[in-house]
Amino acid sequence: MAGQPAAEHPIDAALARDLLAEQHPDLADLPITPAASGWDNAMFRLGEALALRLPRRAVAAELLATEQRWLPELAASLPLPIPAPVRVGRPGCGYPWGWSVTPWLAGEPAERTPLNADQGEALGGFLRALHREAPPEAPFNPYRSVDLRTRAAIATPQLERLAAARPDLATDALWRTWAEALDAEVDLPPGWIHGDLHARNVLSQAGTLSGVLDWGDMARGDPAMDLYSLWMLLPDAGARAAAIRTYGGLSKPTLSRARGWSVAMAAVMLMDAAASDPAYGVMGERTLRALKEGP
């Protein structure tokens, strides 16, 4: 991936096997196959049913610890598979951070295999189940847990840059959507949010929603923050309307804030993330065009 940070500790299959042999020897003889290496974690398939996730950077180790603490509590209440750890690893073999053994989740990122138009109900139902009340000790994320007015300090300059570079996207209608979102009252209690529901973190099997990955940004926040994914992931207005119906009870202010979060997330993808990975720009543009189409 262009712009990917360098690993702060070398990770390979030999290290993974050494860690298993030291801490979970009953798993150490299973086949280990490299699966992916992202900004934060190296991932290996372990046998047929399991996966290993090893942080590549110290900051990612903190995110993984959040997953280890909270995902087991969430998993049973969600209608889709998530990578809740089944084993937890500690530093060892010269490796400095904790690590996880998780289920292997079938499917491909929705970036490569987009969701079908009939998946609105599935996404809406998943979000409704996730957005239950979060306890006060749930994580606070300085970029996701804040309200839109706070986020505007970052997002509004990005939108101004977008208006200069792409006036076809930063239209008057988009600015009105943003202004309405900033004015909308927060009328929901803080709930659990995933915080990063873009098309690389959602799994699809032949267009069917099959799982949700990468929960390191999970936090206590406004459920409207996650609802930006309706415009990022669903292919048409009918699918988004189905998701809204299935979620149920969404007020006009909440939908306005959700659209505002869509604008903010698309702006950061287009104006910052795309510089190192153009695929993020594609996601951001798709989101803004979906907002224009509605609902």
VENNOR-V746350 format. One record per pair of residues at least 24 apart in sequence whose C-alpha atoms are under 8 Angstrom apart, sorted by the first residue. I is the first residue (numbers start at 1). J is the second residue. Records with the same first field share a line. If there is no record, write none. Layout:
I=J + J
//
This chain:
1=38 + 277
2=276 + 277
3=276 + 277
4=38 + 39 + 276
5=39
6=56
7=56 + 57
8=56 + 57 + 58
9=56 + 57 + 95
10=56
11=42 + 54 + 56
13=44
15=93
16=52
18=93
19=89 + 92 + 93
22=92
23=89
45=104
48=104
49=103 + 104
50=101 + 102 + 103 + 104
51=101 + 102 + 103 + 104
52=99 + 100 + 101 + 102
53=99 + 100 + 101 + 102
54=98 + 99 + 100
55=97 + 98 + 99
58=97
60=216
61=97 + 98 + 99
63=215 + 216 + 217
64=98 + 99 + 100 + 216
65=98
66=139 + 216 + 218
67=215 + 216 + 218
68=100
74=130
77=129 + 130
78=126 + 129 + 130
79=125 + 126 + 129
80=126 + 210 + 211 + 212
81=105 + 210 + 211 + 212
82=211 + 212 + 213
83=212 + 213 + 214
105=210 + 211
106=203 + 205 + 210 + 211
107=203 + 204 + 205 + 210 + 211
108=203 + 204 + 205
109=199 + 200 + 201 + 202 + 203 + 204
110=199 + 200 + 201 + 202 + 203 + 204 + 207 + 233
111=199 + 200
113=204 + 205 + 206 + 207
114=199 + 204 + 207 + 233 + 235
115=204 + 206 + 207 + 208 + 209 + 233 + 234 + 235
116=207 + 208 + 234 + 235
117=234 + 235 + 236 + 238 + 239
118=239
119=208 + 209 + 234 + 239 + 243
120=230 + 234 + 239 + 240 + 241 + 242 + 243
121=239 + 242 + 243 + 245 + 246 + 247
122=209 + 243
123=209 + 230 + 243
124=242 + 243 + 244 + 245 + 246 + 247
125=243 + 246 + 247
127=226 + 227 + 247
128=247 + 248
130=192 + 193
131=191 + 192 + 193 + 223
132=191 + 192
133=189 + 190 + 191 + 192
134=190 + 191 + 192 + 220
135=220
136=220
138=219 + 220
139=218 + 219 + 220
140=219 + 220 + 221
141=217 + 218 + 219 + 220
144=195 + 217 + 219 + 221 + 225
145=219 + 220 + 221 + 222
146=221 + 222
147=222
148=181 + 182 + 257 + 260 + 261
149=182
151=264
152=264
155=264 + 267 + 268
158=267 + 268 + 271
159=267
161=271
162=267 + 270 + 271
169=285 + 288 + 289
173=292
174=263 + 292
177=256 + 259 + 260
178=259 + 260 + 263
180=256 + 257 + 260
181=253 + 256 + 257 + 258 + 259 + 260
182=257 + 260
184=253 + 254 + 256 + 257
185=253 + 254
186=222 + 253 + 254
187=253 + 254
188=222 + 223 + 254
189=222
190=220 + 221 + 222 + 223
191=220 + 221 + 222 + 223
192=218 + 219 + 220 + 221 + 223
193=218 + 219 + 220 + 221 + 222 + 223 + 225 + 226
194=218 + 219 + 226
195=219 + 225 + 226
196=226
197=226 + 229
198=229 + 232 + 233
199=232 + 233 + 283
224=254 + 255 + 257 + 258 + 261
225=257 + 258 + 261
226=258
227=258 + 259 + 261 + 262
228=258 + 259 + 260 + 261 + 262 + 265
229=262
231=262 + 287 + 288 + 290 + 291
232=262 + 283 + 284 + 286 + 287 + 290
235=290
236=290 + 293
237=290 + 293 + 294 + 295
240=295
241=295
259=291
262=287 + 288 + 291
263=287 + 288
//
